[in-house]
């Protein structure tokens, strides 16, 4: 635009301010409403919205470099983990990003006193009317209703000025739909939407239906092909280690209310299944996050199954002396999301790119009469060296920017020396509830494309798949991919690129092992995306006690805490030797120095979406990952590192 000299003078003295409008460009778009939701109506134009702009952080493009420096076994800085302060300062947004968003809002007519900035400068907030928000974002807001009765405010797309868009990660509320874990309107823990446990109930019954009397379960190994006990796990993977420095080590299990444990179940399991009677009366150290507590008002497998499985096997493997931290997240009314838990671990995340998404993440205090009345927990929970979570989402149910934001937080935990493990899912190449992707990328009951799981697709977590002993086999036989009751979740991300530690590995698998009879258009066959799982453990037919009843359960919910317990024991040995915990383990797991540390799984597949899925094969595969741990060799490999 050409301006006269006189106009330049006027601008210089502040008498006239005139500029050509900056064009808006599309920032995010959702082409379809997720299954289960219906657009009810346009939102009232005078209603208010908590409009929030999450600023992009600095140095996220260097995450891989930073992690490689402290986590790759050949790095001179291996094990030199960062402090929380170093993490926060490294990823703080640039000042120009804050100025760009604030300046645009003010020049667009929003009074300056209504534009708020978070204390960490990561978040710009405006309480705006719907009419005002629609004008700012070139969008239309609607009220959506879910089959469960929940309502949600959002839009199908929104736009930002072309000079503002590069500074913003996400805007909320917008295209992201509800992802609250453990909805209070659902009795069963495996609902179609949101995250839920990767556990499947075979049956709960008196012991006469089991293959052996519980009095012999603690030592019997001849039942392991049908009923897994702690003794089976220890025999399968060669676990024979007792903690030497338990007070210097830490191990965390994450549960989301209303899932909860009963002390009586832990005691019955210790007496009759694990045989570790010293565990009778021993409880995990509960850390309450946003009102989480060991609730006993709702009991039964639906409420106690997941926690029973996680705690009974984790406690049995690490032994009596090693304390376990139970991060119990959310109250009975609102529940919680993964981000509520992450907030409690790292105060900087509460403000990271705007902190929680108010329409993705539960906010406290809970305004329901009987809900948690306190504020949100932010940076209040102490980090454990190892954290295991047995819940997951369908990757497609969350937007790419939302998952990227959360994935970056797992990377930050890795930088601080935390090993983060997630179960890979129980539906093979399909998503939760057996959903598969439509051609436009949405999880549907009639979809046909493979539907990967998140957070397993995040390259900064360790994803754990499931195996099983062959029918009639023994603990000395090679296991196969889990295909009874559940199918080991695995595949390739549609959001995240191949991390450095998987370079050549995932692409090599696809060159040699394309699914038989499956068009490459039904999954990400590029060879350039993150593959999962990373490792596996047995996940078939675990004997647990839930609400006073014996039950057999299967799922990657079983595999994840078992692998996490093994990493905890390895950390103990390293700490005893004066070394640091292993932290982010994926670069080590995939390195040549660790090649002999696994029991390779070469049989089985992970069916889903009307196909046989992927095949297990020599080396890494998207069914069982690198295989199951050979604990003594895995211990030796990690002990050889600085």
C-alpha positions as CSV (number, residue, x, y, z in Angstrom):
1,X,0.0,0.0,0.0
2,X,1.4,3.4,-1.0
3,X,1.1,6.2,1.5
4,X,1.6,9.9,1.1
5,X,4.3,11.8,3.1
6,X,1.6,13.7,4.9
7,X,0.0,10.5,6.1
8,X,3.3,9.3,7.4
9,X,3.6,12.5,9.4
10,X,0.1,12.1,10.8
11,X,0.8,8.5,11.8
12,X,4.1,9.6,13.4
13,X,2.4,12.2,15.7
14,X,-0.5,9.8,16.5
15,X,-3.3,11.9,15.0
16,X,-4.5,9.3,12.7
17,X,-4.2,5.5,12.8
18,X,-5.2,3.7,9.7
19,X,-4.1,0.4,8.2
20,X,-5.4,-2.1,5.7
21,X,-7.1,-5.0,7.4
22,X,-5.1,-8.2,7.7
23,X,-6.8,-11.1,6.0
24,X,-8.0,-14.0,8.2
25,X,-6.8,-17.5,7.4
26,X,-8.2,-20.9,8.5
27,X,-6.5,-22.0,11.7
28,X,-8.3,-25.2,12.6
29,X,-11.2,-27.1,11.1
30,X,-13.3,-30.2,12.0
31,X,-15.1,-31.7,9.0
32,X,-17.5,-33.8,11.0
33,X,-19.1,-33.9,14.4
34,X,-17.8,-36.9,16.3
35,X,-20.0,-40.0,16.6
36,X,-22.6,-39.6,19.4
37,X,-22.9,-35.8,19.1
38,X,-25.6,-33.8,17.5
39,X,-25.8,-30.1,16.7
40,X,-28.7,-28.8,18.7
41,X,-28.8,-25.0,17.9
42,X,-26.8,-21.9,17.3
43,X,-25.5,-20.5,20.5
44,X,-27.2,-17.4,21.9
45,X,-25.3,-14.4,20.6
46,X,-25.4,-12.6,24.0
47,X,-24.1,-15.6,26.0
48,X,-20.5,-15.3,27.2
49,X,-17.5,-17.6,26.4
50,X,-14.2,-18.0,28.1
51,X,-12.3,-17.3,24.9
52,X,-8.6,-18.3,25.3
53,X,-5.6,-18.2,23.0
54,X,-2.8,-20.7,23.7
55,X,0.5,-19.2,22.6
56,X,3.1,-21.3,20.9
57,X,6.0,-22.2,23.0
58,X,9.6,-21.7,22.1
59,X,12.1,-24.5,21.2
60,X,9.5,-27.2,20.7
61,X,11.3,-28.0,17.4
62,X,14.3,-29.0,19.6
63,X,12.5,-31.5,21.8
64,X,14.0,-34.5,20.0
65,X,17.5,-33.0,20.2
66,X,17.1,-32.2,23.9
67,X,15.8,-35.7,24.7
68,X,18.5,-37.4,22.6
69,X,21.1,-35.5,24.6
70,X,20.0,-36.9,27.9
71,X,18.3,-40.2,26.9
72,X,20.4,-41.8,24.1
73,X,22.7,-44.4,25.5
74,X,25.6,-43.2,23.5
75,X,25.3,-39.5,24.6
76,X,27.9,-38.1,26.9
77,X,25.1,-36.4,28.8
78,X,23.0,-39.6,29.4
79,X,21.1,-39.4,32.6
80,X,21.7,-35.6,33.2
81,X,18.1,-34.8,33.6
82,X,16.7,-31.3,33.6
83,X,15.1,-29.4,36.5
84,X,11.5,-28.2,36.3
85,X,12.9,-24.6,36.2
86,X,15.1,-25.4,33.2
87,X,12.1,-26.9,31.4
88,X,9.9,-24.0,32.1
89,X,12.4,-21.4,31.0
90,X,13.4,-23.3,27.8
91,X,9.9,-23.5,26.4
92,X,8.5,-20.1,27.4
93,X,6.6,-18.3,24.5
94,X,8.3,-15.5,22.8
95,X,7.3,-11.9,23.8
96,X,6.4,-11.1,20.2
97,X,3.7,-13.9,20.4
98,X,2.1,-12.3,23.4
99,X,2.2,-8.8,21.9
100,X,0.8,-10.0,18.6
101,X,-2.3,-11.6,20.1
102,X,-2.9,-8.8,22.6
103,X,-2.4,-6.1,20.0
104,X,-4.8,-7.8,17.6
105,X,-7.6,-8.1,20.2
106,X,-7.3,-4.5,21.3
107,X,-7.2,-3.1,17.7
108,X,-10.2,-5.3,17.0
109,X,-12.3,-3.4,19.5
110,X,-11.8,-5.5,22.7
111,X,-11.2,-3.1,25.6
112,X,-7.7,-3.5,26.9
113,X,-8.9,-4.0,30.5
114,X,-10.7,-7.2,29.3
115,X,-7.6,-8.8,27.8
116,X,-6.0,-10.9,30.5
117,X,-2.6,-12.6,30.3
118,X,-1.6,-15.6,32.5
119,X,1.2,-15.0,34.9
120,X,3.5,-17.1,32.8
121,X,2.6,-15.2,29.6
122,X,1.5,-18.4,27.9
123,X,-2.2,-17.7,27.8
124,X,-4.3,-14.8,26.6
125,X,-7.9,-14.7,27.8
126,X,-11.0,-12.7,27.0
127,X,-14.5,-13.2,28.4
128,X,-16.4,-12.5,25.2
129,X,-19.9,-12.6,24.0
130,X,-20.7,-15.3,21.4
131,X,-21.4,-12.5,18.9
132,X,-18.0,-10.9,19.7
133,X,-16.2,-14.2,19.5
134,X,-17.8,-15.1,16.2
135,X,-16.7,-11.8,14.7
136,X,-13.1,-12.2,16.0
137,X,-12.7,-15.7,14.7
138,X,-14.9,-15.6,11.6
139,X,-17.0,-18.6,12.9
140,X,-20.3,-19.7,14.2
141,X,-20.7,-21.3,17.7
142,X,-23.2,-24.1,18.2
143,X,-24.5,-26.0,21.2
144,X,-24.0,-29.8,20.7
145,X,-25.7,-32.6,22.6
146,X,-24.2,-36.0,23.3
147,X,-26.1,-39.3,23.6
148,X,-25.2,-39.3,27.3
149,X,-27.0,-36.0,27.9
150,X,-23.8,-33.9,28.1
151,X,-23.7,-30.6,26.2
152,X,-20.8,-28.8,24.6
153,X,-20.1,-25.4,23.0
154,X,-18.0,-25.4,19.9
155,X,-17.5,-24.6,16.3
156,X,-16.6,-26.5,13.1
157,X,-13.7,-24.2,12.2
158,X,-12.3,-20.8,13.0
159,X,-9.9,-18.2,11.5
160,X,-7.2,-15.9,12.7
161,X,-5.4,-12.9,11.1
162,X,-2.5,-14.2,8.9
163,X,0.0,-12.3,11.1
164,X,-1.5,-13.7,14.4
165,X,-2.0,-17.3,13.4
166,X,1.7,-18.2,13.5
167,X,1.8,-17.2,17.2
168,X,-1.2,-19.3,18.3
169,X,-1.4,-23.0,18.9
170,X,-5.1,-23.5,19.8
171,X,-8.1,-21.4,20.6
172,X,-10.7,-22.6,23.0
173,X,-13.6,-23.3,22.9
174,X,-13.4,-24.3,19.3
175,X,-13.3,-27.6,17.3
176,X,-12.2,-29.9,20.2
177,X,-14.9,-32.1,21.7
178,X,-15.3,-33.4,25.3
179,X,-12.6,-35.8,26.4
180,X,-13.4,-36.1,30.1
181,X,-12.3,-39.5,31.6
182,X,-14.8,-41.6,33.5
183,X,-18.1,-39.9,32.8
184,X,-20.5,-40.0,35.7
185,X,-23.4,-40.8,33.4
186,X,-21.8,-44.1,32.3
187,X,-21.8,-47.1,34.6
188,X,-19.4,-49.2,32.4
189,X,-15.8,-47.9,32.3
190,X,-15.4,-48.6,28.5
191,X,-17.6,-46.0,26.9
192,X,-17.3,-45.0,23.3
193,X,-16.0,-41.5,23.9
194,X,-13.2,-40.2,26.0
195,X,-10.5,-42.2,27.6
196,X,-11.2,-45.4,29.5
197,X,-9.4,-48.4,30.9
198,X,-7.8,-51.0,28.6
199,X,-9.2,-53.9,30.5
200,X,-11.7,-56.7,29.6
201,X,-13.5,-58.8,32.1
202,X,-13.6,-62.5,31.4
203,X,-15.6,-63.5,34.5
204,X,-15.8,-63.0,38.2
205,X,-16.8,-66.1,40.1
206,X,-16.0,-68.4,43.0
207,X,-12.7,-70.2,42.7
208,X,-14.4,-73.4,41.6
209,X,-14.5,-72.0,38.1
210,X,-10.7,-71.4,38.2
211,X,-8.2,-73.9,36.9
212,X,-6.6,-74.3,40.3
213,X,-7.5,-73.7,44.0
214,X,-6.4,-70.3,45.1
215,X,-4.4,-71.9,47.9
216,X,-1.9,-73.1,45.4
217,X,-2.0,-70.1,43.0
218,X,0.9,-68.3,44.6
219,X,3.4,-70.9,43.5
220,X,1.7,-72.9,40.7
221,X,3.2,-72.4,37.2
222,X,1.2,-75.1,35.5
223,X,-1.9,-72.9,35.3
224,X,-0.2,-69.9,33.6
225,X,-1.6,-70.6,30.1
226,X,-5.1,-70.0,31.5
227,X,-4.6,-68.0,34.7
228,X,-1.8,-65.5,35.2
229,X,-0.5,-64.8,38.7
230,X,2.5,-62.8,39.9
231,X,4.4,-66.1,40.1
232,X,3.7,-66.6,36.3
233,X,5.0,-63.1,35.5
234,X,8.2,-63.5,37.5
235,X,8.9,-66.9,35.8
236,X,8.1,-65.6,32.3
237,X,10.5,-62.7,32.4
238,X,13.1,-63.9,34.9
239,X,12.3,-61.4,37.6
240,X,14.3,-62.2,40.7
241,X,15.3,-59.0,42.3
242,X,14.5,-57.4,45.7
243,X,14.8,-53.6,46.1
244,X,17.9,-52.3,47.8
245,X,17.2,-48.6,47.9
246,X,13.4,-48.3,48.0
247,X,13.2,-45.1,50.0
248,X,15.3,-43.4,47.2
249,X,13.1,-44.7,44.4
250,X,9.5,-44.0,43.4
251,X,6.8,-45.7,41.3
252,X,3.4,-44.1,40.4
253,X,0.1,-45.6,39.1
254,X,-2.6,-43.3,37.7
255,X,-6.3,-44.0,38.2
256,X,-9.3,-41.9,37.3
257,X,-12.3,-41.7,39.6
258,X,-14.7,-43.5,39.9
259,X,-12.1,-46.3,39.4
260,X,-10.8,-47.1,42.9
261,X,-9.3,-49.9,44.9
262,X,-10.6,-51.6,48.1
263,X,-8.1,-52.5,50.8
264,X,-9.9,-55.8,51.5
265,X,-9.2,-56.8,47.8
266,X,-5.5,-56.0,48.1
267,X,-5.3,-58.1,51.3
268,X,-7.2,-61.1,49.8
269,X,-5.0,-61.0,46.8
270,X,-1.8,-61.0,48.9
271,X,-3.1,-63.9,51.0
272,X,-4.5,-66.1,48.3
273,X,-3.0,-65.2,44.9
274,X,0.4,-63.6,45.3
275,X,1.3,-65.3,48.5
276,X,3.2,-62.3,49.7
277,X,1.5,-62.1,53.1
278,X,3.7,-59.2,54.2
279,X,1.6,-57.0,51.8
280,X,-1.5,-57.6,53.9
281,X,-2.5,-54.2,55.2
282,X,-0.2,-52.4,53.0
283,X,-1.7,-49.6,50.9
284,X,-0.4,-47.3,48.1
285,X,0.4,-43.8,49.1
286,X,-2.6,-41.9,47.7
287,X,-2.0,-38.5,46.1
288,X,-5.3,-36.7,45.5
289,X,-5.5,-34.7,42.3
290,X,-8.6,-32.4,41.9
291,X,-10.6,-34.2,44.5
292,X,-9.5,-37.8,43.8
293,X,-10.1,-40.2,46.6
294,X,-10.3,-44.0,47.2
295,X,-14.1,-44.0,46.9
296,X,-16.0,-46.9,48.3
297,X,-19.6,-45.8,47.6
298,X,-19.7,-47.5,44.2
299,X,-18.2,-51.0,44.1
300,X,-18.1,-53.9,41.7
301,X,-15.9,-54.9,38.9
302,X,-16.9,-51.8,36.9
303,X,-15.4,-49.6,39.7
304,X,-12.7,-51.7,41.2
305,X,-11.4,-53.9,38.4
306,X,-8.8,-51.5,36.9
307,X,-7.4,-50.3,40.2
308,X,-7.3,-53.9,41.5
309,X,-5.4,-55.1,38.5
310,X,-2.8,-52.3,38.5
311,X,-2.1,-52.2,42.2
312,X,-2.2,-56.0,42.9
313,X,0.4,-56.8,40.3
314,X,2.5,-53.7,40.6
315,X,2.8,-54.2,44.4
316,X,3.5,-57.9,44.0
317,X,6.3,-57.4,41.5
318,X,8.2,-54.6,43.2
319,X,7.7,-56.1,46.7
320,X,6.9,-55.0,50.2
321,X,9.6,-52.4,50.7
322,X,9.0,-50.3,47.6
323,X,6.2,-47.8,48.1
324,X,3.8,-47.1,45.3
325,X,2.2,-43.7,44.7
326,X,-1.4,-43.8,43.6
327,X,-2.3,-40.7,41.7
328,X,-6.1,-40.7,42.1
329,X,-7.5,-38.1,39.7
330,X,-10.9,-36.3,39.8
331,X,-13.9,-36.4,42.0
332,X,-17.0,-38.6,41.7
333,X,-19.0,-35.9,39.9
334,X,-16.8,-34.4,37.2
335,X,-14.1,-37.1,36.8
336,X,-11.0,-35.8,35.1
337,X,-8.8,-35.8,32.0
338,X,-5.1,-36.6,31.4
339,X,-4.4,-32.8,31.5
340,X,-5.8,-32.5,35.0
341,X,-3.2,-35.1,36.1
342,X,-0.4,-33.4,34.1
343,X,-1.2,-30.1,35.8
344,X,-0.7,-31.7,39.2
345,X,2.7,-32.9,38.1
346,X,4.1,-29.8,36.5
347,X,3.0,-26.3,37.4
348,X,4.3,-24.9,34.2
349,X,1.9,-27.1,32.2
350,X,-1.1,-25.4,33.8
351,X,-0.1,-22.4,31.7
352,X,1.5,-24.2,28.9
353,X,0.0,-22.9,25.6
354,X,-3.0,-21.7,27.6
355,X,-3.1,-24.6,30.0
356,X,-6.2,-26.7,30.2
357,X,-8.8,-26.5,27.4
358,X,-12.0,-25.8,29.3
359,X,-14.0,-27.9,26.9
360,X,-11.6,-30.8,26.8
361,X,-10.4,-30.8,30.5
362,X,-12.4,-30.7,33.7
363,X,-12.1,-27.5,35.7
364,X,-12.3,-27.2,39.4
365,X,-13.9,-26.2,41.8
366,X,-16.7,-28.5,40.8
367,X,-20.0,-26.4,40.9
368,X,-22.1,-29.5,41.4
369,X,-23.3,-29.5,45.1
370,X,-21.5,-32.6,46.1
371,X,-18.4,-32.0,43.9
372,X,-14.8,-31.2,44.9
373,X,-14.8,-27.6,46.1
374,X,-11.1,-26.9,46.0
375,X,-9.2,-25.2,43.2
376,X,-7.4,-27.1,40.5
377,X,-4.2,-28.9,41.6
378,X,-1.3,-27.3,39.8
379,X,2.3,-28.5,40.4
380,X,1.2,-30.1,43.7
381,X,2.1,-33.8,43.1
382,X,5.7,-35.0,43.4
383,X,7.0,-36.7,40.3
384,X,7.6,-40.4,40.4
385,X,10.5,-42.0,38.5
386,X,8.1,-44.3,36.7
387,X,4.4,-43.5,35.9
388,X,2.1,-46.1,34.5
389,X,-1.3,-45.3,32.9
390,X,-3.8,-47.9,31.6
391,X,-6.2,-45.6,29.8
392,X,-6.3,-44.3,26.2
393,X,-8.2,-42.4,23.6
394,X,-8.7,-42.8,19.9
395,X,-6.1,-40.5,18.4
396,X,-8.7,-39.2,15.9
397,X,-11.1,-38.1,18.7
398,X,-8.6,-35.3,19.5
399,X,-7.3,-32.6,17.2
400,X,-3.7,-32.7,16.0
401,X,-2.8,-29.5,17.9
402,X,-4.4,-30.7,21.1
403,X,-2.5,-34.0,21.0
404,X,0.7,-32.3,20.1
405,X,0.4,-30.0,23.1
406,X,-0.2,-33.0,25.5
407,X,2.6,-35.0,23.8
408,X,5.1,-32.2,24.4
409,X,4.3,-32.4,28.1
410,X,5.3,-36.1,28.1
411,X,8.5,-35.0,26.5
412,X,9.1,-32.5,29.3
413,X,8.5,-35.3,31.9
414,X,11.1,-37.3,30.0
415,X,13.6,-34.4,30.2
416,X,13.1,-34.4,34.0
417,X,13.9,-38.1,34.2
418,X,10.4,-39.7,34.3
419,X,9.6,-42.9,32.5
420,X,6.0,-42.6,31.2
421,X,4.2,-45.8,30.1
422,X,0.8,-46.2,28.5
423,X,-1.2,-49.3,27.5
424,X,-1.5,-49.6,23.7
425,X,-5.2,-50.6,23.6
426,X,-7.2,-53.8,23.3
427,X,-8.8,-53.7,19.9
428,X,-5.9,-54.5,17.6
429,X,-5.7,-52.0,14.7
430,X,-9.2,-50.7,15.6
431,X,-9.9,-47.9,18.1
432,X,-11.8,-48.0,21.4
433,X,-15.0,-50.0,21.2
434,X,-13.9,-51.5,17.9
435,X,-14.4,-48.2,16.1
436,X,-12.5,-47.6,12.9
437,X,-11.8,-44.5,10.9
438,X,-14.0,-43.1,8.1
439,X,-12.4,-41.9,4.9
440,X,-12.3,-38.3,6.4
441,X,-10.6,-39.4,9.6
442,X,-13.3,-39.9,12.2
443,X,-13.8,-42.9,14.5
444,X,-17.1,-44.5,13.6
445,X,-18.7,-47.9,14.2
446,X,-18.9,-48.5,10.5
447,X,-15.4,-47.1,9.6
448,X,-13.0,-49.2,7.7
449,X,-9.6,-47.6,8.3
450,X,-7.2,-48.5,11.1
451,X,-7.7,-46.3,14.1
452,X,-4.6,-45.7,16.2
453,X,-4.5,-44.9,20.0
454,X,-3.3,-41.9,21.8
455,X,-1.1,-41.3,23.9
456,X,0.6,-44.4,22.5
457,X,1.2,-42.6,19.2
458,X,3.1,-39.9,21.1
459,X,6.8,-40.6,20.5
460,X,7.7,-39.4,24.0
461,X,5.9,-42.2,25.9
462,X,6.6,-45.9,26.0
463,X,3.6,-47.9,24.6
464,X,3.0,-51.3,26.0
465,X,1.3,-54.1,24.0
466,X,0.1,-57.5,25.1
467,X,1.2,-61.1,24.6
468,X,-0.1,-64.5,25.9
469,X,1.1,-68.0,26.5
470,X,-0.1,-70.4,23.9
471,X,-3.0,-72.7,24.8
472,X,-1.5,-75.6,26.8
473,X,1.9,-73.9,26.8
474,X,4.2,-73.2,29.7
475,X,6.2,-70.2,31.1
476,X,9.3,-71.7,29.3
477,X,7.6,-71.5,25.8
478,X,7.7,-68.5,23.5
479,X,4.7,-66.3,23.9
480,X,2.5,-65.1,21.0
481,X,0.6,-61.9,20.3
482,X,-2.5,-61.6,22.5
483,X,-5.6,-62.5,20.5
484,X,-7.8,-64.1,23.1
485,X,-10.5,-61.8,24.5
486,X,-8.4,-58.8,23.5
487,X,-6.1,-58.0,20.6
488,X,-2.9,-56.1,21.3
489,X,-3.3,-52.5,20.1
490,X,-0.8,-51.4,17.6
491,X,-0.2,-49.5,14.3
492,X,1.0,-46.2,12.9
493,X,0.1,-42.7,13.9
494,X,-1.8,-40.3,11.6
495,X,-0.4,-37.3,13.5
496,X,3.1,-37.9,14.7
497,X,6.2,-38.5,12.5
498,X,8.7,-41.3,13.0
499,X,11.0,-40.4,15.9
500,X,14.8,-40.7,15.5
501,X,15.0,-43.9,17.5
502,X,12.6,-45.6,15.1
503,X,14.2,-44.5,11.9
504,X,14.5,-47.3,9.4
505,X,12.7,-49.7,11.8
506,X,9.0,-48.8,11.1
507,X,9.6,-48.3,7.4
508,X,11.5,-51.5,7.2
509,X,8.6,-53.4,8.7
510,X,6.2,-52.0,6.2
511,X,8.4,-52.9,3.3
512,X,8.5,-56.5,4.3
513,X,5.2,-57.1,6.2
514,X,2.2,-55.3,4.7
515,X,-1.1,-56.6,6.0
516,X,-2.4,-59.4,3.7
517,X,-5.4,-58.4,1.6
518,X,-5.5,-54.8,3.1
519,X,-5.3,-51.8,0.8
520,X,-2.6,-49.4,1.9
521,X,-5.2,-46.6,1.9
522,X,-6.7,-48.2,5.1
523,X,-3.7,-47.3,7.3
524,X,-0.7,-45.0,7.3
525,X,1.6,-46.9,5.0
526,X,4.0,-44.0,4.4
527,X,6.7,-45.4,6.6
528,X,7.2,-41.9,8.0
529,X,5.0,-42.0,11.1
530,X,5.4,-43.2,14.7
531,X,4.8,-46.9,15.2
532,X,3.5,-48.5,18.4
533,X,3.7,-50.4,20.7
534,X,7.4,-50.2,21.8
535,X,7.4,-53.3,24.1
536,X,5.0,-55.8,25.4
537,X,4.2,-58.1,28.3
538,X,1.6,-60.8,29.0
539,X,-1.9,-59.4,29.1
540,X,-4.2,-62.5,29.0
541,X,-6.2,-64.0,31.9
542,X,-4.9,-62.2,35.0
543,X,-6.3,-63.5,38.2
544,X,-7.3,-60.6,40.4
545,X,-9.6,-59.9,43.3
546,X,-12.3,-57.2,42.7
547,X,-15.0,-56.3,45.3
548,X,-14.3,-59.6,47.1
549,X,-14.6,-61.8,44.1
550,X,-12.0,-63.6,42.1
551,X,-11.9,-62.4,38.5
552,X,-10.0,-63.1,35.3
553,X,-9.2,-60.1,33.2
554,X,-7.2,-59.4,30.1
555,X,-5.9,-56.3,28.5
556,X,-2.9,-54.1,27.9
557,X,-4.0,-52.6,31.3
558,X,-2.3,-55.6,32.7
559,X,0.8,-55.3,30.6
560,X,1.6,-51.7,31.3
561,X,2.0,-51.8,35.1
562,X,4.0,-55.1,34.8
563,X,6.6,-53.4,32.5
564,X,6.5,-50.3,34.7
565,X,7.3,-52.5,37.8
566,X,10.3,-54.0,36.0
567,X,11.6,-50.5,35.1
568,X,11.1,-49.5,38.8
569,X,13.3,-52.5,39.9
570,X,16.0,-51.5,37.3
571,X,15.9,-47.9,38.7
572,X,16.5,-49.3,42.2
573,X,19.6,-51.2,41.0
574,X,20.9,-48.0,39.3
575,X,20.2,-45.8,42.3
576,X,21.9,-48.4,44.6
577,X,24.9,-48.2,42.3
578,X,25.0,-44.4,42.5
579,X,23.4,-43.8,39.1
580,X,20.3,-41.9,38.0
581,X,16.9,-43.4,37.1
582,X,16.6,-44.4,33.4
583,X,14.0,-41.7,32.5
584,X,12.9,-41.7,28.9
585,X,13.8,-45.2,27.8
586,X,12.8,-45.4,24.1
587,X,16.1,-44.4,22.6
588,X,17.8,-47.1,24.7
589,X,15.2,-49.7,24.0
590,X,15.7,-49.3,20.2
591,X,19.5,-49.1,20.3
592,X,21.7,-52.0,19.2
593,X,23.1,-52.4,22.7
594,X,19.7,-53.6,23.8
595,X,18.9,-55.9,20.9
596,X,19.4,-59.0,23.0
597,X,17.3,-57.8,25.9
598,X,13.9,-59.0,24.6
599,X,12.0,-62.2,24.0
600,X,11.1,-61.7,20.3
601,X,7.4,-62.4,19.5
602,X,7.1,-63.8,16.0
603,X,3.6,-65.3,16.0
604,X,0.1,-63.7,16.0
605,X,-1.5,-60.6,14.8
606,X,-3.8,-57.8,16.0
607,X,-7.1,-58.1,14.1
608,X,-9.5,-55.2,13.7
609,X,-11.6,-53.2,11.2
610,X,-12.6,-56.4,9.5
611,X,-8.9,-57.5,8.8
612,X,-6.3,-59.7,10.4
613,X,-4.4,-56.5,11.2
614,X,-0.6,-56.5,11.3
615,X,1.5,-59.6,11.8
616,X,4.1,-60.2,14.6
617,X,7.5,-60.9,13.1
618,X,11.2,-61.0,13.8
619,X,12.3,-57.7,15.4
620,X,10.0,-54.8,15.9
621,X,6.4,-55.0,14.8
622,X,3.2,-53.0,15.4
623,X,1.7,-55.8,17.4
624,X,4.1,-56.5,20.2
625,X,6.8,-53.9,19.6
626,X,10.3,-55.1,20.3
627,X,9.0,-58.1,22.2
628,X,8.7,-58.9,25.9
629,X,11.5,-58.0,28.4
630,X,14.2,-60.5,29.3
631,X,14.5,-58.9,32.7
632,X,18.1,-60.0,33.6
633,X,19.4,-58.9,30.2
634,X,17.4,-55.6,30.3
635,X,18.8,-55.0,33.8
636,X,22.3,-55.6,32.6
637,X,21.9,-53.3,29.6
638,X,20.7,-50.4,31.7
639,X,23.3,-51.0,34.4
640,X,26.0,-50.7,31.7
641,X,25.0,-47.1,31.0
642,X,26.4,-44.2,33.0
